[in-house]
Amino acid sequence: MLKHRGFPSRLPGTDYQFTIRRARPGKAARIFRRERYADRRPADRRADAAFLAALWQHFGDEPFVRGNLDAGRLSWLFGREVVPAEEPFDPESYDALLRIDVEVARQTFPEAFSGEFWA
């Protein structure tokens, strides 16, 4: 499992996790599209925006390896702002390639691209 050095491990001051410490034996936790409902808490939305901002700052529009990125946090963005960068895509692989769909991400979380986070 590739560890992304310099990537924030969590949203500061919260328990919203962005990375994992150790690989799970066997397969990685599955990434799947989680439904985001309109009544989500503002803190959850801020965690999504901060995670996307960290992805953007760390990788830009280039494909990246899933590595030690948290499957739960990725799942909130998967299929919309974060999409597979390879076919076939294995959602249970630490080596899976992902990329940011910049157009969708800018529309959904414009604050993630404004430099508000991690300044």
Buried (B, 14 or more C-beta within 10 A) or exposed (E): BEBBEEBBBBBEEEEBBBBBEEBEEEEBBEBEEBEBEEEEEEEEBBBBBBBBBBBBBBBEEEEBBBBBBBBBBBBBBBBBBBBBBEEEEBBBBBEBBBBBBEEBBBEBBEBBBEEEBEE
